[in-house]
């Protein structure tokens, strides 16, 4: 094949390509195909992201449940004056007997200690009871402390504590029992296990 023939062929091909590129109809078709393929790919990845987020959230919930289960016998007690060389087991036993009418004898408390660094005021006491029944009995009688400076709360995980705070912000009332978060809307009590549960309370159906 001669050089002139090759040159002529290249020129023809170049003109055809230029003509094709200037064709709005063809460009529209190409753009449409690319757009459709891009949309399909984005949809596929979006579905994968949602699936992964769902699995991750479930994993977080499972981990939180295990952590909360390990705290099922725990209470945090606030407002008890702090003294030097105190025995927090004895302090808790005295409070429970004198204020709540619950006899917490030796062997009922697994362990107890103050939480955090000593600053202004007294630090809360974290107490772990040997029995969940004893813990629940004390927690159920905490209403007897009304009017005093002593407050008893369940030992919640960080995740559940954040959930409780969110419920308190959006609802008139919120409380915990057996380490679960509850609220009351109208005359109905709702158990709130996730942010989704909270959002659903205010979703118009």
C-alpha positions in Angstrom: 0.0 0.0 0.0 1.4 3.4 -1.0 2.0 6.2 1.4 -0.5 8.4 -0.5 -3.2 5.7 0.0 -2.5 5.5 3.7 -2.6 9.3 4.0 -5.9 9.5 2.1 -7.4 6.7 4.4 -6.2 8.5 7.5 -7.8 11.7 6.3 -11.1 10.0 5.6 -11.1 8.4 9.0 -10.3 11.7 10.6 -13.2 13.4 8.9 -15.6 10.6 9.8 -14.5 10.9 13.5 -14.9 14.6 13.4 -18.4 14.3 11.9 -19.4 11.7 14.5 -18.2 13.9 17.3 -20.2 16.8 16.0 -23.4 14.8 15.8 -25.6 15.9 18.7 -27.8 12.9 18.3 -25.0 10.5 18.7 -23.5 12.4 21.6 -26.9 12.4 23.3 -27.1 8.7 22.9 -23.6 8.2 24.3 -24.4 10.5 27.2 -27.7 8.6 27.9 -25.9 5.3 27.9 -23.2 6.5 30.2 -25.8 8.1 32.4 -27.8 5.0 32.7 -24.7 2.8 33.4 -23.5 5.4 36.0 -27.0 5.4 37.7 -27.0 1.6 37.8 -23.5 1.5 39.4 -24.4 4.2 41.9 -27.6 2.4 42.8 -25.7 -0.9 43.3 -23.1 0.8 45.6 -25.8 2.7 47.5 -27.6 -0.6 48.2 -24.3 -2.1 49.4 -23.6 0.8 51.7 -27.1 0.5 53.2 -26.6 -3.2 53.7 -23.2 -2.6 55.4 -24.6 0.1 57.6 -27.4 -2.2 58.7 -25.0 -5.0 59.5 -22.7 -2.5 61.3 -25.6 -1.1 63.4 -26.6 -4.7 64.3 -23.0 -5.4 65.4 -23.0 -2.3 67.5 -26.3 -3.3 69.1 -25.0 -6.8 69.9 -21.8 -5.4 71.5 -23.9 -2.9 73.5 -26.2 -5.7 74.7 -23.3 -7.8 75.9 -21.7 -4.8 77.6 -25.0 -3.8 79.3 -25.5 -7.4 80.4 -22.2 -7.3 82.2 -23.6 -4.2 84.1 -27.0 -5.7 84.9 -26.2 -5.8 88.7 -24.7 -2.3 88.8 -26.0 0.9 90.2 -24.6 4.4 90.3 -25.4 6.4 93.5 -24.9 10.1 93.5 -25.0 12.7 96.3 -23.4 10.7 99.1 -20.9 12.8 101.1 -17.3 11.6 100.6 -15.1 11.1 103.6 -11.4 10.1 104.0 -10.7 6.4 104.4 -14.3 5.5 103.9 -15.5 1.9 103.2 -18.0 2.3 100.3 -19.5 -1.1 101.0 -20.4 0.0 104.5 -21.7 3.4 103.1 -24.0 1.7 100.7 -25.2 -0.8 103.3 -26.1 2.0 105.7 -27.9 4.1 103.0 -29.9 1.1 101.8 -31.0 0.1 105.3 -31.7 3.6 106.7 -33.1 5.3 103.6 -34.6 2.5 101.6 -35.5 -0.1 104.2 -33.5 -2.8 102.3 -31.1 -4.9 104.3 -27.9 -5.1 102.3 -25.8 -7.5 104.5 -22.3 -8.7 104.1 -21.9 -10.7 100.9 -24.7 -8.9 99.1 -22.3 -6.4 97.6 -19.7 -7.7 95.1 -17.7 -4.5 95.0 -18.0 -0.8 95.1 -15.9 2.3 94.6 -16.0 6.0 93.8 -15.9 7.1 90.2 -13.8 9.8 88.6 -11.4 12.3 90.0 -12.2 14.2 93.2 -13.3 17.7 92.4 -16.0 19.9 93.8 -18.6 17.9 95.6 -18.7 14.2 96.2 -18.0 11.6 93.5 -20.6 9.0 92.6 -20.3 5.5 93.9 -20.5 2.6 91.5 -21.7 -0.5 93.3 -22.0 -4.1 91.9 -24.4 -6.4 93.7 -24.1 -10.1 93.8 -27.7 -10.5 92.8 -29.8 -8.7 90.2 -32.8 -9.2 92.5 -31.1 -7.1 95.2 -30.1 -4.5 92.7 -33.6 -4.2 91.3 -35.1 -4.1 94.8 -32.9 -1.1 95.7 -33.6 0.6 92.3 -37.4 0.1 92.7 -37.3 1.8 96.2 -35.3 4.8 95.0 -38.5 6.9 95.2 -38.1 6.9 99.0 -35.0 9.2 98.4 -37.2 12.0 97.0 -36.4 15.3 98.7 -32.8 14.1 99.6 -29.7 14.8 97.6 -29.1 11.1 96.9 -29.9 9.9 93.4 -29.8 6.3 92.2 -29.3 5.4 88.5 -28.7 2.3 86.5 -25.2 1.8 85.2 -25.8 2.3 81.5 -23.5 1.9 78.6 -22.4 5.0 76.7 -24.7 4.1 73.9 -27.7 3.7 76.1 -27.0 6.8 78.1 -26.9 8.8 74.9 -30.2 7.2 73.8 -31.7 8.2 77.2 -30.5 11.8 76.8 -32.0 12.0 73.3 -35.3 10.7 74.6 -35.3 13.2 77.4 -34.8 16.0 74.9 -37.7 15.0 72.7 -40.2 13.6 75.2 -41.7 15.0 78.4 -40.6 12.0 80.4 -38.0 9.3 80.2 -36.7 6.6 82.5 -34.9 3.3 82.6 -35.8 -0.1 84.1 -33.8 -3.3 83.8 -31.3 -1.2 81.8 -33.9 -0.4 79.1 -35.1 3.1 78.1 -38.8 4.0 78.3 -41.0 7.0 77.6 -44.7 7.8 77.7 -46.6 9.4 74.9 -50.2 10.0 75.7 -51.3 7.1 77.8 -49.0 4.6 76.2 -45.6 3.5 77.4 -43.0 2.9 74.7 -39.7 1.0 75.0 -37.0 2.8 73.1 -34.2 0.5 71.9 -32.7 2.7 69.2 -32.9 6.2 67.6 -35.2 4.6 65.0 -37.7 3.7 67.7 -37.6 7.4 68.9 -38.0 8.8 65.4 -40.9 6.5 64.8 -42.8 8.0 67.7 -43.0 11.2 65.8 -43.6 9.9 62.4 -47.0 10.7 61.0 -48.6 7.4 59.8 
